[in-house]
Amino acid sequence: MTWLTDPFSVDFMLRALAAGATAAVLCAVVGTWVLVRGMAFLGEALAHGMLPGVAVATLTGVPAVLGAAVSAGVMVLGVQALRRRRGLSVDTAIGLLFVGMLALGVIIVSGSRSFATDVTAILFGDVLAVTTTDVVTLTVAAAVALVVTGLFHRSFTATAFDPRKARTLGLRPRLAEVVLVALVTLAVVASYRAVGTLLVVGLLLAPAATARAWTRGTAQTMVLGAVLGVAAVATGLLVSWHAGTAAGASIALVAIVAVAASHGLRRAVQLLVPNPRKEPCITSAPTLAGSSAPRPSASQPRSS
């Protein structure tokens, strides 16, 4: 068992585990809503769009997290501006800003000859180099995400299924959307140090996607996703230690493989252990607007 415990007897590996586990919890909470709302492309664009801000911050000696936050904020504001003033769809606006910000980041990086050693850490992360300050920052971000999710859980749920009904319930769908985008930005910015700007979306989506195959409801998905995310971080760090691979990439790959394995196992369980209870066929999912499952016709036998 020493191959499991020896790596984490080193200080920098313990910090890496603490930072990665905290990032996994943060990403599981936010990633669950990203899956429910279909916001994966936004998360990907924010992760890549941080590059120019991180590059400028690194070149000027400013904290990289601050540069990432400014860059992500520009992305979000730019998407909203293109949607409102140019009449573009959300995906088109995100795609345009995504490519533009990424191109700007590449230009900044390529224009600096002293930047070569930092590019790999920015793109792919350097969880082994995280500091105590990074761990504290992640912990604060995770705590904020948990509190905000608890406060807006009802609004997030109602807005995800039926925004019109949410308004009739006295909720504010527009505010819920803004807060959710802010949470995605927070998760991406705070977690990029662990897995990098290119791989952070894997930690944001994969544990939650794995958990959804076995859970019902967002709360269960968040909890199981957090557990699976922490397991992916620990496993990825062990693989990195023993195989000499990049830690961030190892974590992301383990998380992605877990998704495929989970859904394959789920399918096998369904085939081997069929559900003895046959549910009536429902042609459309119920919504908050009050639609319900179709009633059996008179010609259909009623279940006792």
Contacts in CASP RR format, 6 or more apart in sequence:
PFRMAT RR
TARGET T0000
AUTHOR 0000-0000-0000
METHOD contacts of the structure
MODEL  1
MTWLTDPFSVDFMLRALAAGATAAVLCAVVGTWVLVRGMAFLGEALAHGM
LPGVAVATLTGVPAVLGAAVSAGVMVLGVQALRRRRGLSVDTAIGLLFVG
MLALGVIIVSGSRSFATDVTAILFGDVLAVTTTDVVTLTVAAAVALVVTG
LFHRSFTATAFDPRKARTLGLRPRLAEVVLVALVTLAVVASYRAVGTLLV
VGLLLAPAATARAWTRGTAQTMVLGAVLGVAAVATGLLVSWHAGTAAGAS
IALVAIVAVAASHGLRRAVQLLVPNPRKEPCITSAPTLAGSSAPRPSASQ
PRSS
3 238 0 8 1.000
3 242 0 8 1.000
4 238 0 8 1.000
7 13 0 8 1.000
7 237 0 8 1.000
7 238 0 8 1.000
7 241 0 8 1.000
7 242 0 8 1.000
8 14 0 8 1.000
8 17 0 8 1.000
8 237 0 8 1.000
12 128 0 8 1.000
12 129 0 8 1.000
13 128 0 8 1.000
13 237 0 8 1.000
13 241 0 8 1.000
15 130 0 8 1.000
15 131 0 8 1.000
15 132 0 8 1.000
15 134 0 8 1.000
15 135 0 8 1.000
16 127 0 8 1.000
16 128 0 8 1.000
16 130 0 8 1.000
16 194 0 8 1.000
16 237 0 8 1.000
16 247 0 8 1.000
17 233 0 8 1.000
17 234 0 8 1.000
17 237 0 8 1.000
18 135 0 8 1.000
19 127 0 8 1.000
19 130 0 8 1.000
19 134 0 8 1.000
19 135 0 8 1.000
19 138 0 8 1.000
19 193 0 8 1.000
19 194 0 8 1.000
20 127 0 8 1.000
20 138 0 8 1.000
20 194 0 8 1.000
20 230 0 8 1.000
20 233 0 8 1.000
20 251 0 8 1.000
21 229 0 8 1.000
21 230 0 8 1.000
21 233 0 8 1.000
21 234 0 8 1.000
22 135 0 8 1.000
22 138 0 8 1.000
22 139 0 8 1.000
22 142 0 8 1.000
23 138 0 8 1.000
23 142 0 8 1.000
23 190 0 8 1.000
23 191 0 8 1.000
23 194 0 8 1.000
23 195 0 8 1.000
23 203 0 8 1.000
23 233 0 8 1.000
24 203 0 8 1.000
24 207 0 8 1.000
24 225 0 8 1.000
24 226 0 8 1.000
24 229 0 8 1.000
24 230 0 8 1.000
24 232 0 8 1.000
24 233 0 8 1.000
25 142 0 8 1.000
25 226 0 8 1.000
25 229 0 8 1.000
25 230 0 8 1.000
26 138 0 8 1.000
26 141 0 8 1.000
26 142 0 8 1.000
26 145 0 8 1.000
26 186 0 8 1.000
26 187 0 8 1.000
26 190 0 8 1.000
26 191 0 8 1.000
27 187 0 8 1.000
27 191 0 8 1.000
27 200 0 8 1.000
27 203 0 8 1.000
27 204 0 8 1.000
27 207 0 8 1.000
27 208 0 8 1.000
27 229 0 8 1.000
28 207 0 8 1.000
28 208 0 8 1.000
28 211 0 8 1.000
28 222 0 8 1.000
28 225 0 8 1.000
28 226 0 8 1.000
28 228 0 8 1.000
28 229 0 8 1.000
29 142 0 8 1.000
29 145 0 8 1.000
29 146 0 8 1.000
29 149 0 8 1.000
29 187 0 8 1.000
29 222 0 8 1.000
29 226 0 8 1.000
30 145 0 8 1.000
30 149 0 8 1.000
30 183 0 8 1.000
30 184 0 8 1.000
30 186 0 8 1.000
30 187 0 8 1.000
30 204 0 8 1.000
31 184 0 8 1.000
31 187 0 8 1.000
31 204 0 8 1.000
31 205 0 8 1.000
31 208 0 8 1.000
32 208 0 8 1.000
32 211 0 8 1.000
32 212 0 8 1.000
32 218 0 8 1.000
32 221 0 8 1.000
32 222 0 8 1.000
32 225 0 8 1.000
33 39 0 8 1.000
33 149 0 8 1.000
33 156 0 8 1.000
33 160 0 8 1.000
33 180 0 8 1.000
33 183 0 8 1.000
33 218 0 8 1.000
34 40 0 8 1.000
34 42 0 8 1.000
34 43 0 8 1.000
34 184 0 8 1.000
34 204 0 8 1.000
34 205 0 8 1.000
34 208 0 8 1.000
35 205 0 8 1.000
35 208 0 8 1.000
35 209 0 8 1.000
35 212 0 8 1.000
35 221 0 8 1.000
36 156 0 8 1.000
36 160 0 8 1.000
36 218 0 8 1.000
37 160 0 8 1.000
37 180 0 8 1.000
39 180 0 8 1.000
39 181 0 8 1.000
39 184 0 8 1.000
40 201 0 8 1.000
40 205 0 8 1.000
41 91 0 8 1.000
41 94 0 8 1.000
41 95 0 8 1.000
42 79 0 8 1.000
42 94 0 8 1.000
42 181 0 8 1.000
42 184 0 8 1.000
43 184 0 8 1.000
43 188 0 8 1.000
43 201 0 8 1.000
43 204 0 8 1.000
44 98 0 8 1.000
44 201 0 8 1.000
45 75 0 8 1.000
45 94 0 8 1.000
45 95 0 8 1.000
45 97 0 8 1.000
45 98 0 8 1.000
45 101 0 8 1.000
46 72 0 8 1.000
46 75 0 8 1.000
46 76 0 8 1.000
46 184 0 8 1.000
46 185 0 8 1.000
46 188 0 8 1.000
46 189 0 8 1.000
47 188 0 8 1.000
47 192 0 8 1.000
47 196 0 8 1.000
47 197 0 8 1.000
47 198 0 8 1.000
47 200 0 8 1.000
47 201 0 8 1.000
48 98 0 8 1.000
48 101 0 8 1.000
48 102 0 8 1.000
48 197 0 8 1.000
48 198 0 8 1.000
49 71 0 8 1.000
49 72 0 8 1.000
49 75 0 8 1.000
49 97 0 8 1.000
49 98 0 8 1.000
49 101 0 8 1.000
49 102 0 8 1.000
49 105 0 8 1.000
49 197 0 8 1.000
50 67 0 8 1.000
50 68 0 8 1.000
50 71 0 8 1.000
50 72 0 8 1.000
50 101 0 8 1.000
50 188 0 8 1.000
50 189 0 8 1.000
50 192 0 8 1.000
50 197 0 8 1.000
51 71 0 8 1.000
51 101 0 8 1.000
51 102 0 8 1.000
51 104 0 8 1.000
51 105 0 8 1.000
51 106 0 8 1.000
51 109 0 8 1.000
51 122 0 8 1.000
51 123 0 8 1.000
51 197 0 8 1.000
52 71 0 8 1.000
52 101 0 8 1.000
52 104 0 8 1.000
52 105 0 8 1.000
52 108 0 8 1.000
53 67 0 8 1.000
53 68 0 8 1.000
53 70 0 8 1.000
53 71 0 8 1.000
53 105 0 8 1.000
54 64 0 8 1.000
54 67 0 8 1.000
54 68 0 8 1.000
54 71 0 8 1.000
54 122 0 8 1.000
54 192 0 8 1.000
54 197 0 8 1.000
55 105 0 8 1.000
55 108 0 8 1.000
55 109 0 8 1.000
55 112 0 8 1.000
55 115 0 8 1.000
55 122 0 8 1.000
56 62 0 8 1.000
56 67 0 8 1.000
56 108 0 8 1.000
57 63 0 8 1.000
57 64 0 8 1.000
57 66 0 8 1.000
57 67 0 8 1.000
57 68 0 8 1.000
58 64 0 8 1.000
58 115 0 8 1.000
58 118 0 8 1.000
58 122 0 8 1.000
59 108 0 8 1.000
59 112 0 8 1.000
59 115 0 8 1.000
64 122 0 8 1.000
64 193 0 8 1.000
65 137 0 8 1.000
65 189 0 8 1.000
65 190 0 8 1.000
65 193 0 8 1.000
68 189 0 8 1.000
68 192 0 8 1.000
68 197 0 8 1.000
69 185 0 8 1.000
69 189 0 8 1.000
71 101 0 8 1.000
72 185 0 8 1.000
72 188 0 8 1.000
72 189 0 8 1.000
73 185 0 8 1.000
74 101 0 8 1.000
75 97 0 8 1.000
75 98 0 8 1.000
75 101 0 8 1.000
76 181 0 8 1.000
76 185 0 8 1.000
78 93 0 8 1.000
78 97 0 8 1.000
79 90 0 8 1.000
79 93 0 8 1.000
79 94 0 8 1.000
79 97 0 8 1.000
82 88 0 8 1.000
82 92 0 8 1.000
82 93 0 8 1.000
82 96 0 8 1.000
82 97 0 8 1.000
83 89 0 8 1.000
83 90 0 8 1.000
83 93 0 8 1.000
86 93 0 8 1.000
88 96 0 8 1.000
109 115 0 8 1.000
109 119 0 8 1.000
120 126 0 8 1.000
121 129 0 8 1.000
121 196 0 8 1.000
122 196 0 8 1.000
122 197 0 8 1.000
123 196 0 8 1.000
123 197 0 8 1.000
123 198 0 8 1.000
124 195 0 8 1.000
124 196 0 8 1.000
124 198 0 8 1.000
124 199 0 8 1.000
124 246 0 8 1.000
124 248 0 8 1.000
124 249 0 8 1.000
125 192 0 8 1.000
125 193 0 8 1.000
125 194 0 8 1.000
125 195 0 8 1.000
125 196 0 8 1.000
125 197 0 8 1.000
125 199 0 8 1.000
125 246 0 8 1.000
125 247 0 8 1.000
125 248 0 8 1.000
126 193 0 8 1.000
126 196 0 8 1.000
126 247 0 8 1.000
126 248 0 8 1.000
127 193 0 8 1.000
127 194 0 8 1.000
127 195 0 8 1.000
127 237 0 8 1.000
127 247 0 8 1.000
127 248 0 8 1.000
127 251 0 8 1.000
128 240 0 8 1.000
128 247 0 8 1.000
130 193 0 8 1.000
130 194 0 8 1.000
134 193 0 8 1.000
137 190 0 8 1.000
138 190 0 8 1.000
138 191 0 8 1.000
138 194 0 8 1.000
141 186 0 8 1.000
141 187 0 8 1.000
141 190 0 8 1.000
142 190 0 8 1.000
144 186 0 8 1.000
145 183 0 8 1.000
145 186 0 8 1.000
145 187 0 8 1.000
148 179 0 8 1.000
148 183 0 8 1.000
149 156 0 8 1.000
149 183 0 8 1.000
149 222 0 8 1.000
152 176 0 8 1.000
152 179 0 8 1.000
152 180 0 8 1.000
153 218 0 8 1.000
154 171 0 8 1.000
155 166 0 8 1.000
155 171 0 8 1.000
155 172 0 8 1.000
155 173 0 8 1.000
155 175 0 8 1.000
155 176 0 8 1.000
155 179 0 8 1.000
156 176 0 8 1.000
156 180 0 8 1.000
156 218 0 8 1.000
157 218 0 8 1.000
158 165 0 8 1.000
158 166 0 8 1.000
158 169 0 8 1.000
158 171 0 8 1.000
158 173 0 8 1.000
158 176 0 8 1.000
158 288 0 8 1.000
159 166 0 8 1.000
159 171 0 8 1.000
159 173 0 8 1.000
159 176 0 8 1.000
159 177 0 8 1.000
161 287 0 8 1.000
161 288 0 8 1.000
162 287 0 8 1.000
162 288 0 8 1.000
162 289 0 8 1.000
163 173 0 8 1.000
164 289 0 8 1.000
165 287 0 8 1.000
165 288 0 8 1.000
165 289 0 8 1.000
165 290 0 8 1.000
166 172 0 8 1.000
166 173 0 8 1.000
166 176 0 8 1.000
166 288 0 8 1.000
167 173 0 8 1.000
184 204 0 8 1.000
187 204 0 8 1.000
188 200 0 8 1.000
188 201 0 8 1.000
188 204 0 8 1.000
191 200 0 8 1.000
191 203 0 8 1.000
191 204 0 8 1.000
192 200 0 8 1.000
194 200 0 8 1.000
194 203 0 8 1.000
194 233 0 8 1.000
194 248 0 8 1.000
194 251 0 8 1.000
195 202 0 8 1.000
195 203 0 8 1.000
195 248 0 8 1.000
195 249 0 8 1.000
195 251 0 8 1.000
195 252 0 8 1.000
196 248 0 8 1.000
199 248 0 8 1.000
199 249 0 8 1.000
199 251 0 8 1.000
199 252 0 8 1.000
202 252 0 8 1.000
202 255 0 8 1.000
202 256 0 8 1.000
203 229 0 8 1.000
203 232 0 8 1.000
203 251 0 8 1.000
203 252 0 8 1.000
203 255 0 8 1.000
206 229 0 8 1.000
206 232 0 8 1.000
206 252 0 8 1.000
206 255 0 8 1.000
206 256 0 8 1.000
206 258 0 8 1.000
206 259 0 8 1.000
207 225 0 8 1.000
207 226 0 8 1.000
207 228 0 8 1.000
207 229 0 8 1.000
207 232 0 8 1.000
207 255 0 8 1.000
207 258 0 8 1.000
208 221 0 8 1.000
208 222 0 8 1.000
208 225 0 8 1.000
209 259 0 8 1.000
210 224 0 8 1.000
210 225 0 8 1.000
210 228 0 8 1.000
210 255 0 8 1.000
210 258 0 8 1.000
210 259 0 8 1.000
210 262 0 8 1.000
210 263 0 8 1.000
211 220 0 8 1.000
211 221 0 8 1.000
211 222 0 8 1.000
211 223 0 8 1.000
211 224 0 8 1.000
211 225 0 8 1.000
211 228 0 8 1.000
212 221 0 8 1.000
213 262 0 8 1.000
213 263 0 8 1.000
213 266 0 8 1.000
214 224 0 8 1.000
214 262 0 8 1.000
214 266 0 8 1.000
215 221 0 8 1.000
215 224 0 8 1.000
228 255 0 8 1.000
228 258 0 8 1.000
229 255 0 8 1.000
231 258 0 8 1.000
232 251 0 8 1.000
232 254 0 8 1.000
232 255 0 8 1.000
232 258 0 8 1.000
233 251 0 8 1.000
235 251 0 8 1.000
235 254 0 8 1.000
236 247 0 8 1.000
236 248 0 8 1.000
236 250 0 8 1.000
236 251 0 8 1.000
236 253 0 8 1.000
236 254 0 8 1.000
237 247 0 8 1.000
237 250 0 8 1.000
237 251 0 8 1.000
239 245 0 8 1.000
239 250 0 8 1.000
239 254 0 8 1.000
240 246 0 8 1.000
240 247 0 8 1.000
240 248 0 8 1.000
240 250 0 8 1.000
240 251 0 8 1.000
243 250 0 8 1.000
280 293 0 8 1.000
280 294 0 8 1.000
280 296 0 8 1.000
282 293 0 8 1.000
282 294 0 8 1.000
283 294 0 8 1.000
284 291 0 8 1.000
286 292 0 8 1.000
286 293 0 8 1.000
296 302 0 8 1.000
END
